[in-house]
Amino acid sequence: MPAQLSTRRRRWIAVAAAVVAVAIPLGLAGALPAAGSAAAPSATGAPVAPVAQVNQSVNGGDNPKTGTVPDTATLGVPNPGTVPVVGLATAKAADGARVLYETRVDARTVDLMVSSPALGGAAPVRLMLPPNWSGDPTATFPALYLIHGCCEKADYQSWSLYTDVEAATADKNVLVVMPSDGSAGFGTNWWNFGVPNKGWGYDTFLATEVPQILRAGYRASGRAAIAGVSIGAYAAVALAALHPGEYGAAASFSGLLDTQTPVVSTEIAAILVRESQNPLAMWGDPVLLGLQWLFTNPTALLGRLKGVGLFVSSGNGNPGPLDPANTQSSLLDTITLANSTTFVTLARLSGLNPTVDFYGAGTHSWPYWNRELARAWPVLAAGLGLPAS
């Protein structure tokens, strides 16, 4: 370090390290009062007016189920609902997070709008109920959490729109949980430049608030597994490492599992800029706040994944058998394949035994992730305590 820069730079690094030391143990969670947090009507089934969802994607596009949508304002906000009927209106997380209302979609599917102190607002969660839900009102069920990727216009509905999860779980006694991870929440608690109570506490929302609500009011047992696509795949593995004992299995489909390589940290910044976010707001500068990146990097947390069943998959980015004609190559899956390969290599050196499906040709898209969900099921089922078939 040049002499003329050493004092100033050392002082800045010391300040940054102090911020990290304080912020990370606190969980980096926001604690703003949640939108719509006024007392809900007490009568079960009473109508409740809709509230706005926080952190919707600014990107629109074509949705194969509903046509072109401008953003998640169309898909990401449940319709006006009612005081919980499927669950208990009294169910709360330890920090006060609770369900503002439910919207029944079909016989198995119910949408929840959750008032979240960690997010400083309200965010939706889609549930698919197990087939034995009504048969035994006292039964509890393991929970399978499915996390969507970046900039997803269908938000929390994407897994139910783009995959066969409904049919695949029709005979399985599992509570399927599909929460919003915002436009690009990464399933993490954002640093927000060390300023507390700024929302975007997605780690707290996904791994603490929602599970506590489901256990208190929606008959979720203490067993869970988690899977995700793209940045949701990062979230799945990171949350499993950061919350030991919470998930019996974690699956990554086209995930960024080593966030501290120059290529991946640059890609993360590009994703956040696309969603109109300051790329430094999440974990800070990857060099100056390297410790903060380290403490959220799955590849640096391999020792905390012992006992977790792991499934890791990715294509190579070239058009494959599930792509339409004239599909262009996907650079992002070229990156995720290399990154996931590094993760798997280091995981095996650490004594872990991930199940791997590097399937060759295939782009960064839902048809492949739908197939990978089926291939990952035996690993997820073992983590859930369910049969593999």
Contacts in CASP RR format, 6 or more apart in sequence:
PFRMAT RR
TARGET T0000
AUTHOR 0000-0000-0000
METHOD contacts of the structure
MODEL  1
MPAQLSTRRRRWIAVAAAVVAVAIPLGLAGALPAAGSAAAPSATGAPVAP
VAQVNQSVNGGDNPKTGTVPDTATLGVPNPGTVPVVGLATAKAADGARVL
YETRVDARTVDLMVSSPALGGAAPVRLMLPPNWSGDPTATFPALYLIHGC
CEKADYQSWSLYTDVEAATADKNVLVVMPSDGSAGFGTNWWNFGVPNKGW
GYDTFLATEVPQILRAGYRASGRAAIAGVSIGAYAAVALAALHPGEYGAA
ASFSGLLDTQTPVVSTEIAAILVRESQNPLAMWGDPVLLGLQWLFTNPTA
LLGRLKGVGLFVSSGNGNPGPLDPANTQSSLLDTITLANSTTFVTLARLS
GLNPTVDFYGAGTHSWPYWNRELARAWPVLAAGLGLPAS
1 9 0 8 1.000
1 10 0 8 1.000
12 288 0 8 1.000
13 288 0 8 1.000
16 288 0 8 1.000
16 289 0 8 1.000
17 291 0 8 1.000
19 191 0 8 1.000
19 194 0 8 1.000
19 289 0 8 1.000
20 289 0 8 1.000
20 290 0 8 1.000
20 291 0 8 1.000
20 292 0 8 1.000
20 295 0 8 1.000
23 191 0 8 1.000
23 194 0 8 1.000
23 292 0 8 1.000
24 292 0 8 1.000
24 295 0 8 1.000
26 196 0 8 1.000
27 189 0 8 1.000
27 203 0 8 1.000
27 204 0 8 1.000
28 188 0 8 1.000
28 189 0 8 1.000
28 190 0 8 1.000
28 191 0 8 1.000
28 192 0 8 1.000
28 201 0 8 1.000
28 203 0 8 1.000
29 117 0 8 1.000
29 118 0 8 1.000
29 189 0 8 1.000
29 199 0 8 1.000
29 201 0 8 1.000
29 203 0 8 1.000
29 204 0 8 1.000
30 117 0 8 1.000
30 118 0 8 1.000
30 119 0 8 1.000
30 120 0 8 1.000
30 189 0 8 1.000
30 196 0 8 1.000
30 197 0 8 1.000
30 198 0 8 1.000
30 199 0 8 1.000
30 200 0 8 1.000
30 201 0 8 1.000
30 204 0 8 1.000
31 95 0 8 1.000
31 117 0 8 1.000
31 118 0 8 1.000
31 120 0 8 1.000
31 196 0 8 1.000
31 197 0 8 1.000
31 199 0 8 1.000
32 117 0 8 1.000
32 120 0 8 1.000
32 121 0 8 1.000
32 197 0 8 1.000
32 198 0 8 1.000
32 199 0 8 1.000
33 117 0 8 1.000
33 120 0 8 1.000
34 97 0 8 1.000
34 115 0 8 1.000
34 116 0 8 1.000
34 117 0 8 1.000
34 119 0 8 1.000
34 120 0 8 1.000
34 121 0 8 1.000
34 122 0 8 1.000
35 51 0 8 1.000
35 52 0 8 1.000
35 54 0 8 1.000
35 115 0 8 1.000
35 120 0 8 1.000
35 121 0 8 1.000
35 122 0 8 1.000
36 51 0 8 1.000
36 100 0 8 1.000
36 115 0 8 1.000
36 121 0 8 1.000
36 122 0 8 1.000
37 100 0 8 1.000
37 115 0 8 1.000
37 121 0 8 1.000
40 48 0 8 1.000
40 83 0 8 1.000
40 89 0 8 1.000
40 100 0 8 1.000
40 101 0 8 1.000
41 47 0 8 1.000
41 48 0 8 1.000
41 83 0 8 1.000
42 83 0 8 1.000
42 89 0 8 1.000
43 83 0 8 1.000
44 82 0 8 1.000
44 83 0 8 1.000
44 84 0 8 1.000
44 85 0 8 1.000
44 89 0 8 1.000
45 82 0 8 1.000
45 83 0 8 1.000
45 84 0 8 1.000
45 85 0 8 1.000
46 82 0 8 1.000
46 83 0 8 1.000
47 80 0 8 1.000
47 81 0 8 1.000
47 82 0 8 1.000
48 80 0 8 1.000
48 81 0 8 1.000
48 82 0 8 1.000
48 83 0 8 1.000
48 100 0 8 1.000
48 101 0 8 1.000
49 80 0 8 1.000
50 77 0 8 1.000
50 78 0 8 1.000
50 79 0 8 1.000
50 80 0 8 1.000
50 81 0 8 1.000
50 101 0 8 1.000
50 113 0 8 1.000
51 100 0 8 1.000
51 113 0 8 1.000
51 122 0 8 1.000
52 77 0 8 1.000
52 122 0 8 1.000
53 72 0 8 1.000
53 76 0 8 1.000
53 77 0 8 1.000
53 113 0 8 1.000
53 122 0 8 1.000
53 123 0 8 1.000
53 124 0 8 1.000
53 155 0 8 1.000
53 180 0 8 1.000
54 119 0 8 1.000
54 120 0 8 1.000
54 121 0 8 1.000
54 122 0 8 1.000
54 123 0 8 1.000
54 182 0 8 1.000
54 199 0 8 1.000
55 119 0 8 1.000
55 123 0 8 1.000
55 180 0 8 1.000
55 182 0 8 1.000
55 183 0 8 1.000
55 185 0 8 1.000
55 200 0 8 1.000
56 71 0 8 1.000
56 72 0 8 1.000
56 73 0 8 1.000
56 76 0 8 1.000
56 155 0 8 1.000
56 182 0 8 1.000
56 183 0 8 1.000
57 71 0 8 1.000
57 72 0 8 1.000
57 151 0 8 1.000
57 152 0 8 1.000
57 153 0 8 1.000
57 155 0 8 1.000
57 182 0 8 1.000
57 183 0 8 1.000
57 184 0 8 1.000
57 275 0 8 1.000
58 71 0 8 1.000
58 183 0 8 1.000
58 275 0 8 1.000
58 276 0 8 1.000
59 71 0 8 1.000
59 151 0 8 1.000
59 153 0 8 1.000
59 183 0 8 1.000
59 274 0 8 1.000
59 275 0 8 1.000
60 68 0 8 1.000
60 69 0 8 1.000
60 70 0 8 1.000
60 71 0 8 1.000
60 153 0 8 1.000
61 68 0 8 1.000
61 69 0 8 1.000
61 70 0 8 1.000
61 153 0 8 1.000
62 68 0 8 1.000
63 69 0 8 1.000
63 75 0 8 1.000
63 153 0 8 1.000
63 154 0 8 1.000
63 161 0 8 1.000
64 161 0 8 1.000
64 162 0 8 1.000
65 154 0 8 1.000
65 161 0 8 1.000
66 74 0 8 1.000
66 75 0 8 1.000
69 75 0 8 1.000
69 153 0 8 1.000
71 153 0 8 1.000
72 152 0 8 1.000
72 153 0 8 1.000
72 154 0 8 1.000
72 155 0 8 1.000
72 183 0 8 1.000
75 153 0 8 1.000
75 154 0 8 1.000
75 155 0 8 1.000
75 157 0 8 1.000
76 124 0 8 1.000
76 154 0 8 1.000
76 155 0 8 1.000
76 156 0 8 1.000
76 157 0 8 1.000
76 180 0 8 1.000
77 124 0 8 1.000
78 101 0 8 1.000
78 103 0 8 1.000
78 111 0 8 1.000
78 112 0 8 1.000
78 113 0 8 1.000
78 124 0 8 1.000
79 103 0 8 1.000
80 101 0 8 1.000
80 103 0 8 1.000
81 101 0 8 1.000
81 102 0 8 1.000
81 103 0 8 1.000
81 113 0 8 1.000
82 101 0 8 1.000
82 102 0 8 1.000
82 103 0 8 1.000
83 89 0 8 1.000
83 101 0 8 1.000
83 102 0 8 1.000
84 91 0 8 1.000
84 99 0 8 1.000
84 101 0 8 1.000
84 102 0 8 1.000
84 112 0 8 1.000
84 217 0 8 1.000
85 102 0 8 1.000
85 104 0 8 1.000
86 102 0 8 1.000
86 104 0 8 1.000
86 110 0 8 1.000
86 127 0 8 1.000
86 129 0 8 1.000
86 218 0 8 1.000
87 99 0 8 1.000
87 102 0 8 1.000
87 217 0 8 1.000
87 218 0 8 1.000
87 219 0 8 1.000
88 216 0 8 1.000
88 217 0 8 1.000
88 218 0 8 1.000
89 99 0 8 1.000
90 216 0 8 1.000
90 217 0 8 1.000
91 98 0 8 1.000
91 99 0 8 1.000
91 213 0 8 1.000
91 214 0 8 1.000
91 216 0 8 1.000
91 217 0 8 1.000
91 218 0 8 1.000
92 98 0 8 1.000
92 212 0 8 1.000
92 213 0 8 1.000
92 216 0 8 1.000
93 208 0 8 1.000
93 209 0 8 1.000
93 210 0 8 1.000
93 212 0 8 1.000
93 213 0 8 1.000
93 216 0 8 1.000
94 208 0 8 1.000
94 212 0 8 1.000
95 117 0 8 1.000
95 118 0 8 1.000
95 204 0 8 1.000
95 208 0 8 1.000
95 209 0 8 1.000
96 115 0 8 1.000
96 117 0 8 1.000
97 114 0 8 1.000
97 115 0 8 1.000
97 116 0 8 1.000
97 117 0 8 1.000
97 118 0 8 1.000
97 205 0 8 1.000
97 209 0 8 1.000
97 210 0 8 1.000
97 212 0 8 1.000
97 213 0 8 1.000
98 114 0 8 1.000
98 115 0 8 1.000
98 213 0 8 1.000
99 112 0 8 1.000
99 113 0 8 1.000
99 114 0 8 1.000
99 115 0 8 1.000
99 213 0 8 1.000
100 113 0 8 1.000
100 114 0 8 1.000
100 115 0 8 1.000
100 122 0 8 1.000
101 112 0 8 1.000
101 113 0 8 1.000
102 110 0 8 1.000
102 111 0 8 1.000
102 112 0 8 1.000
102 113 0 8 1.000
103 110 0 8 1.000
103 111 0 8 1.000
103 113 0 8 1.000
104 110 0 8 1.000
105 111 0 8 1.000
105 126 0 8 1.000
108 128 0 8 1.000
108 129 0 8 1.000
108 131 0 8 1.000
108 133 0 8 1.000
108 166 0 8 1.000
108 170 0 8 1.000
109 126 0 8 1.000
109 127 0 8 1.000
109 128 0 8 1.000
109 129 0 8 1.000
109 160 0 8 1.000
109 166 0 8 1.000
110 126 0 8 1.000
110 127 0 8 1.000
110 129 0 8 1.000
111 124 0 8 1.000
111 125 0 8 1.000
111 126 0 8 1.000
111 127 0 8 1.000
111 156 0 8 1.000
112 124 0 8 1.000
112 125 0 8 1.000
112 126 0 8 1.000
112 127 0 8 1.000
113 122 0 8 1.000
113 123 0 8 1.000
113 124 0 8 1.000
114 122 0 8 1.000
114 123 0 8 1.000
114 124 0 8 1.000
114 125 0 8 1.000
114 205 0 8 1.000
114 209 0 8 1.000
114 210 0 8 1.000
114 213 0 8 1.000
115 121 0 8 1.000
115 122 0 8 1.000
116 122 0 8 1.000
116 123 0 8 1.000
116 205 0 8 1.000
116 209 0 8 1.000
117 209 0 8 1.000
118 189 0 8 1.000
118 199 0 8 1.000
118 201 0 8 1.000
118 202 0 8 1.000
118 204 0 8 1.000
118 205 0 8 1.000
118 208 0 8 1.000
118 209 0 8 1.000
119 199 0 8 1.000
119 200 0 8 1.000
119 201 0 8 1.000
119 202 0 8 1.000
119 205 0 8 1.000
120 199 0 8 1.000
121 199 0 8 1.000
123 156 0 8 1.000
123 179 0 8 1.000
123 180 0 8 1.000
123 182 0 8 1.000
123 205 0 8 1.000
124 155 0 8 1.000
124 156 0 8 1.000
124 179 0 8 1.000
124 180 0 8 1.000
125 156 0 8 1.000
125 177 0 8 1.000
125 178 0 8 1.000
125 179 0 8 1.000
125 180 0 8 1.000
125 210 0 8 1.000
126 156 0 8 1.000
126 157 0 8 1.000
126 159 0 8 1.000
126 160 0 8 1.000
126 177 0 8 1.000
126 178 0 8 1.000
126 179 0 8 1.000
127 175 0 8 1.000
127 176 0 8 1.000
127 177 0 8 1.000
127 178 0 8 1.000
127 218 0 8 1.000
128 160 0 8 1.000
128 165 0 8 1.000
128 166 0 8 1.000
128 169 0 8 1.000
128 175 0 8 1.000
128 176 0 8 1.000
128 178 0 8 1.000
129 175 0 8 1.000
130 141 0 8 1.000
130 169 0 8 1.000
130 172 0 8 1.000
130 173 0 8 1.000
130 174 0 8 1.000
130 175 0 8 1.000
131 170 0 8 1.000
131 171 0 8 1.000
131 172 0 8 1.000
131 173 0 8 1.000
132 139 0 8 1.000
132 141 0 8 1.000
132 173 0 8 1.000
133 139 0 8 1.000
133 141 0 8 1.000
133 219 0 8 1.000
139 173 0 8 1.000
139 219 0 8 1.000
140 219 0 8 1.000
140 220 0 8 1.000
140 221 0 8 1.000
140 222 0 8 1.000
141 173 0 8 1.000
141 174 0 8 1.000
141 175 0 8 1.000
141 219 0 8 1.000
141 220 0 8 1.000
141 221 0 8 1.000
142 173 0 8 1.000
142 174 0 8 1.000
142 175 0 8 1.000
142 220 0 8 1.000
142 221 0 8 1.000
142 222 0 8 1.000
142 223 0 8 1.000
142 224 0 8 1.000
142 225 0 8 1.000
142 383 0 8 1.000
142 384 0 8 1.000
142 385 0 8 1.000
142 386 0 8 1.000
143 174 0 8 1.000
143 175 0 8 1.000
143 176 0 8 1.000
143 177 0 8 1.000
143 211 0 8 1.000
143 214 0 8 1.000
143 220 0 8 1.000
143 221 0 8 1.000
143 222 0 8 1.000
143 223 0 8 1.000
143 224 0 8 1.000
143 225 0 8 1.000
144 169 0 8 1.000
144 174 0 8 1.000
144 175 0 8 1.000
144 176 0 8 1.000
144 177 0 8 1.000
144 224 0 8 1.000
144 225 0 8 1.000
144 226 0 8 1.000
144 227 0 8 1.000
144 380 0 8 1.000
144 384 0 8 1.000
145 177 0 8 1.000
145 178 0 8 1.000
145 179 0 8 1.000
145 206 0 8 1.000
145 224 0 8 1.000
145 225 0 8 1.000
145 226 0 8 1.000
145 227 0 8 1.000
145 236 0 8 1.000
145 247 0 8 1.000
146 159 0 8 1.000
146 165 0 8 1.000
146 176 0 8 1.000
146 177 0 8 1.000
146 178 0 8 1.000
146 226 0 8 1.000
146 227 0 8 1.000
146 228 0 8 1.000
147 179 0 8 1.000
147 181 0 8 1.000
147 187 0 8 1.000
147 206 0 8 1.000
147 226 0 8 1.000
147 227 0 8 1.000
147 228 0 8 1.000
147 229 0 8 1.000
147 232 0 8 1.000
147 233 0 8 1.000
147 235 0 8 1.000
147 236 0 8 1.000
148 154 0 8 1.000
148 155 0 8 1.000
148 156 0 8 1.000
148 158 0 8 1.000
148 159 0 8 1.000
148 178 0 8 1.000
148 180 0 8 1.000
148 181 0 8 1.000
148 228 0 8 1.000
148 229 0 8 1.000
148 232 0 8 1.000
149 158 0 8 1.000
149 181 0 8 1.000
149 228 0 8 1.000
149 229 0 8 1.000
149 230 0 8 1.000
149 231 0 8 1.000
149 232 0 8 1.000
149 233 0 8 1.000
150 183 0 8 1.000
150 184 0 8 1.000
150 230 0 8 1.000
150 231 0 8 1.000
150 232 0 8 1.000
150 271 0 8 1.000
150 274 0 8 1.000
150 275 0 8 1.000
151 183 0 8 1.000
151 184 0 8 1.000
151 271 0 8 1.000
151 274 0 8 1.000
151 275 0 8 1.000
152 158 0 8 1.000
154 161 0 8 1.000
154 162 0 8 1.000
155 180 0 8 1.000
155 182 0 8 1.000
156 178 0 8 1.000
156 179 0 8 1.000
156 180 0 8 1.000
157 178 0 8 1.000
158 178 0 8 1.000
158 366 0 8 1.000
159 165 0 8 1.000
159 176 0 8 1.000
159 178 0 8 1.000
160 166 0 8 1.000
160 178 0 8 1.000
162 366 0 8 1.000
162 369 0 8 1.000
162 370 0 8 1.000
163 366 0 8 1.000
163 369 0 8 1.000
163 370 0 8 1.000
163 373 0 8 1.000
164 370 0 8 1.000
164 373 0 8 1.000
164 374 0 8 1.000
165 176 0 8 1.000
165 373 0 8 1.000
168 373 0 8 1.000
168 374 0 8 1.000
168 377 0 8 1.000
169 176 0 8 1.000
172 381 0 8 1.000
172 386 0 8 1.000
173 386 0 8 1.000
174 384 0 8 1.000
174 386 0 8 1.000
175 214 0 8 1.000
175 218 0 8 1.000
175 219 0 8 1.000
175 220 0 8 1.000
177 210 0 8 1.000
177 214 0 8 1.000
177 220 0 8 1.000
179 205 0 8 1.000
179 206 0 8 1.000
179 210 0 8 1.000
181 187 0 8 1.000
181 202 0 8 1.000
181 206 0 8 1.000
181 231 0 8 1.000
181 232 0 8 1.000
181 235 0 8 1.000
182 202 0 8 1.000
183 275 0 8 1.000
183 277 0 8 1.000
184 231 0 8 1.000
184 271 0 8 1.000
184 272 0 8 1.000
184 274 0 8 1.000
184 275 0 8 1.000
184 277 0 8 1.000
185 200 0 8 1.000
185 202 0 8 1.000
185 231 0 8 1.000
185 235 0 8 1.000
185 282 0 8 1.000
186 202 0 8 1.000
186 231 0 8 1.000
186 232 0 8 1.000
186 234 0 8 1.000
186 235 0 8 1.000
186 268 0 8 1.000
186 282 0 8 1.000
187 202 0 8 1.000
187 203 0 8 1.000
187 206 0 8 1.000
187 231 0 8 1.000
187 232 0 8 1.000
187 234 0 8 1.000
187 235 0 8 1.000
187 238 0 8 1.000
187 239 0 8 1.000
188 201 0 8 1.000
188 202 0 8 1.000
188 203 0 8 1.000
188 235 0 8 1.000
188 238 0 8 1.000
188 282 0 8 1.000
188 283 0 8 1.000
188 296 0 8 1.000
189 200 0 8 1.000
189 201 0 8 1.000
189 202 0 8 1.000
189 203 0 8 1.000
189 204 0 8 1.000
190 198 0 8 1.000
190 199 0 8 1.000
190 200 0 8 1.000
190 201 0 8 1.000
190 202 0 8 1.000
190 281 0 8 1.000
190 282 0 8 1.000
190 283 0 8 1.000
191 281 0 8 1.000
191 282 0 8 1.000
191 283 0 8 1.000
191 284 0 8 1.000
191 289 0 8 1.000
191 292 0 8 1.000
192 198 0 8 1.000
192 199 0 8 1.000
192 200 0 8 1.000
192 281 0 8 1.000
193 280 0 8 1.000
193 281 0 8 1.000
193 284 0 8 1.000
200 281 0 8 1.000
200 282 0 8 1.000
202 235 0 8 1.000
203 239 0 8 1.000
203 242 0 8 1.000
206 235 0 8 1.000
206 239 0 8 1.000
207 239 0 8 1.000
207 242 0 8 1.000
207 243 0 8 1.000
207 246 0 8 1.000
208 243 0 8 1.000
211 220 0 8 1.000
211 224 0 8 1.000
211 246 0 8 1.000
214 220 0 8 1.000
215 221 0 8 1.000
215 222 0 8 1.000
223 248 0 8 1.000
223 383 0 8 1.000
223 384 0 8 1.000
223 385 0 8 1.000
224 246 0 8 1.000
224 247 0 8 1.000
224 248 0 8 1.000
224 384 0 8 1.000
225 247 0 8 1.000
225 248 0 8 1.000
225 249 0 8 1.000
225 250 0 8 1.000
225 251 0 8 1.000
225 380 0 8 1.000
225 381 0 8 1.000
225 383 0 8 1.000
225 384 0 8 1.000
226 236 0 8 1.000
226 239 0 8 1.000
226 240 0 8 1.000
226 247 0 8 1.000
226 249 0 8 1.000
226 250 0 8 1.000
226 251 0 8 1.000
227 233 0 8 1.000
227 236 0 8 1.000
227 250 0 8 1.000
227 251 0 8 1.000
227 252 0 8 1.000
227 253 0 8 1.000
227 311 0 8 1.000
227 373 0 8 1.000
227 376 0 8 1.000
227 380 0 8 1.000
228 235 0 8 1.000
228 236 0 8 1.000
228 251 0 8 1.000
228 252 0 8 1.000
228 253 0 8 1.000
228 255 0 8 1.000
228 369 0 8 1.000
229 253 0 8 1.000
229 254 0 8 1.000
229 255 0 8 1.000
229 366 0 8 1.000
229 369 0 8 1.000
230 253 0 8 1.000
230 254 0 8 1.000
230 255 0 8 1.000
230 256 0 8 1.000
230 332 0 8 1.000
230 336 0 8 1.000
230 364 0 8 1.000
231 255 0 8 1.000
231 256 0 8 1.000
231 271 0 8 1.000
232 255 0 8 1.000
233 251 0 8 1.000
233 252 0 8 1.000
233 253 0 8 1.000
233 254 0 8 1.000
233 255 0 8 1.000
233 256 0 8 1.000
233 257 0 8 1.000
233 336 0 8 1.000
234 252 0 8 1.000
234 255 0 8 1.000
234 256 0 8 1.000
234 257 0 8 1.000
234 259 0 8 1.000
234 298 0 8 1.000
236 250 0 8 1.000
236 251 0 8 1.000
236 252 0 8 1.000
237 250 0 8 1.000
237 252 0 8 1.000
237 255 0 8 1.000
237 257 0 8 1.000
237 298 0 8 1.000
237 305 0 8 1.000
237 310 0 8 1.000
238 296 0 8 1.000
238 297 0 8 1.000
238 298 0 8 1.000
238 301 0 8 1.000
239 246 0 8 1.000
239 247 0 8 1.000
239 250 0 8 1.000
240 246 0 8 1.000
240 247 0 8 1.000
240 248 0 8 1.000
240 249 0 8 1.000
240 250 0 8 1.000
240 305 0 8 1.000
240 308 0 8 1.000
241 298 0 8 1.000
241 301 0 8 1.000
241 302 0 8 1.000
241 303 0 8 1.000
241 304 0 8 1.000
241 305 0 8 1.000
241 308 0 8 1.000
242 296 0 8 1.000
242 301 0 8 1.000
242 304 0 8 1.000
244 304 0 8 1.000
247 308 0 8 1.000
247 383 0 8 1.000
248 307 0 8 1.000
248 308 0 8 1.000
248 309 0 8 1.000
248 382 0 8 1.000
248 383 0 8 1.000
248 384 0 8 1.000
249 308 0 8 1.000
249 309 0 8 1.000
249 310 0 8 1.000
249 311 0 8 1.000
249 379 0 8 1.000
249 380 0 8 1.000
249 382 0 8 1.000
249 383 0 8 1.000
249 384 0 8 1.000
250 305 0 8 1.000
250 308 0 8 1.000
250 309 0 8 1.000
250 310 0 8 1.000
250 311 0 8 1.000
251 310 0 8 1.000
251 311 0 8 1.000
251 312 0 8 1.000
251 313 0 8 1.000
251 372 0 8 1.000
251 373 0 8 1.000
251 376 0 8 1.000
251 379 0 8 1.000
251 380 0 8 1.000
252 310 0 8 1.000
252 311 0 8 1.000
252 312 0 8 1.000
252 313 0 8 1.000
252 340 0 8 1.000
253 313 0 8 1.000
253 314 0 8 1.000
253 368 0 8 1.000
253 369 0 8 1.000
253 372 0 8 1.000
253 373 0 8 1.000
253 376 0 8 1.000
254 313 0 8 1.000
254 314 0 8 1.000
254 315 0 8 1.000
254 332 0 8 1.000
254 333 0 8 1.000
254 336 0 8 1.000
254 340 0 8 1.000
254 364 0 8 1.000
254 368 0 8 1.000
254 369 0 8 1.000
255 314 0 8 1.000
255 336 0 8 1.000
255 339 0 8 1.000
255 340 0 8 1.000
256 264 0 8 1.000
256 267 0 8 1.000
256 268 0 8 1.000
256 335 0 8 1.000
256 336 0 8 1.000
256 339 0 8 1.000
257 298 0 8 1.000
257 299 0 8 1.000
257 312 0 8 1.000
257 339 0 8 1.000
257 340 0 8 1.000
257 342 0 8 1.000
257 343 0 8 1.000
258 264 0 8 1.000
258 297 0 8 1.000
258 298 0 8 1.000
258 299 0 8 1.000
258 339 0 8 1.000
258 342 0 8 1.000
258 343 0 8 1.000
259 265 0 8 1.000
259 268 0 8 1.000
259 293 0 8 1.000
259 296 0 8 1.000
259 297 0 8 1.000
259 298 0 8 1.000
259 299 0 8 1.000
260 286 0 8 1.000
260 290 0 8 1.000
260 293 0 8 1.000
260 294 0 8 1.000
260 297 0 8 1.000
260 299 0 8 1.000
260 300 0 8 1.000
261 339 0 8 1.000
261 342 0 8 1.000
263 335 0 8 1.000
263 338 0 8 1.000
263 339 0 8 1.000
264 335 0 8 1.000
264 339 0 8 1.000
265 286 0 8 1.000
265 293 0 8 1.000
267 332 0 8 1.000
267 335 0 8 1.000
268 279 0 8 1.000
268 282 0 8 1.000
269 279 0 8 1.000
270 279 0 8 1.000
272 278 0 8 1.000
272 279 0 8 1.000
272 281 0 8 1.000
272 282 0 8 1.000
273 279 0 8 1.000
283 289 0 8 1.000
283 290 0 8 1.000
283 292 0 8 1.000
283 293 0 8 1.000
283 296 0 8 1.000
284 292 0 8 1.000
284 293 0 8 1.000
286 293 0 8 1.000
294 300 0 8 1.000
295 301 0 8 1.000
298 305 0 8 1.000
298 343 0 8 1.000
299 342 0 8 1.000
299 343 0 8 1.000
299 346 0 8 1.000
302 346 0 8 1.000
302 347 0 8 1.000
302 350 0 8 1.000
302 352 0 8 1.000
303 350 0 8 1.000
305 347 0 8 1.000
305 352 0 8 1.000
306 351 0 8 1.000
306 352 0 8 1.000
309 354 0 8 1.000
309 355 0 8 1.000
309 379 0 8 1.000
309 382 0 8 1.000
309 383 0 8 1.000
310 347 0 8 1.000
310 352 0 8 1.000
310 353 0 8 1.000
310 354 0 8 1.000
310 355 0 8 1.000
310 379 0 8 1.000
311 354 0 8 1.000
311 355 0 8 1.000
311 356 0 8 1.000
311 357 0 8 1.000
311 375 0 8 1.000
311 376 0 8 1.000
311 379 0 8 1.000
311 380 0 8 1.000
312 340 0 8 1.000
312 343 0 8 1.000
312 344 0 8 1.000
312 354 0 8 1.000
312 355 0 8 1.000
312 356 0 8 1.000
312 357 0 8 1.000
313 340 0 8 1.000
313 356 0 8 1.000
313 357 0 8 1.000
313 358 0 8 1.000
313 359 0 8 1.000
313 372 0 8 1.000
313 375 0 8 1.000
313 376 0 8 1.000
314 333 0 8 1.000
314 336 0 8 1.000
314 337 0 8 1.000
314 340 0 8 1.000
314 358 0 8 1.000
314 359 0 8 1.000
315 333 0 8 1.000
315 336 0 8 1.000
315 337 0 8 1.000
315 358 0 8 1.000
315 359 0 8 1.000
315 360 0 8 1.000
315 361 0 8 1.000
315 362 0 8 1.000
315 363 0 8 1.000
315 368 0 8 1.000
316 333 0 8 1.000
316 334 0 8 1.000
316 337 0 8 1.000
316 358 0 8 1.000
316 360 0 8 1.000
316 361 0 8 1.000
316 362 0 8 1.000
317 329 0 8 1.000
317 330 0 8 1.000
317 331 0 8 1.000
317 332 0 8 1.000
317 333 0 8 1.000
317 334 0 8 1.000
317 337 0 8 1.000
317 361 0 8 1.000
317 362 0 8 1.000
317 363 0 8 1.000
317 364 0 8 1.000
318 329 0 8 1.000
318 330 0 8 1.000
318 360 0 8 1.000
318 361 0 8 1.000
318 362 0 8 1.000
318 363 0 8 1.000
319 327 0 8 1.000
319 328 0 8 1.000
319 329 0 8 1.000
319 361 0 8 1.000
319 362 0 8 1.000
319 363 0 8 1.000
320 327 0 8 1.000
320 361 0 8 1.000
320 362 0 8 1.000
320 363 0 8 1.000
321 361 0 8 1.000
321 362 0 8 1.000
322 362 0 8 1.000
322 365 0 8 1.000
322 367 0 8 1.000
322 368 0 8 1.000
322 371 0 8 1.000
323 362 0 8 1.000
323 363 0 8 1.000
323 365 0 8 1.000
323 367 0 8 1.000
327 363 0 8 1.000
329 363 0 8 1.000
330 362 0 8 1.000
330 363 0 8 1.000
330 364 0 8 1.000
330 365 0 8 1.000
332 364 0 8 1.000
333 362 0 8 1.000
333 363 0 8 1.000
333 364 0 8 1.000
336 364 0 8 1.000
337 358 0 8 1.000
337 360 0 8 1.000
340 358 0 8 1.000
341 358 0 8 1.000
344 354 0 8 1.000
344 356 0 8 1.000
347 354 0 8 1.000
348 354 0 8 1.000
355 376 0 8 1.000
355 378 0 8 1.000
355 379 0 8 1.000
357 372 0 8 1.000
357 375 0 8 1.000
357 376 0 8 1.000
359 368 0 8 1.000
359 372 0 8 1.000
362 368 0 8 1.000
377 388 0 8 1.000
378 388 0 8 1.000
378 389 0 8 1.000
381 387 0 8 1.000
381 388 0 8 1.000
382 388 0 8 1.000
END
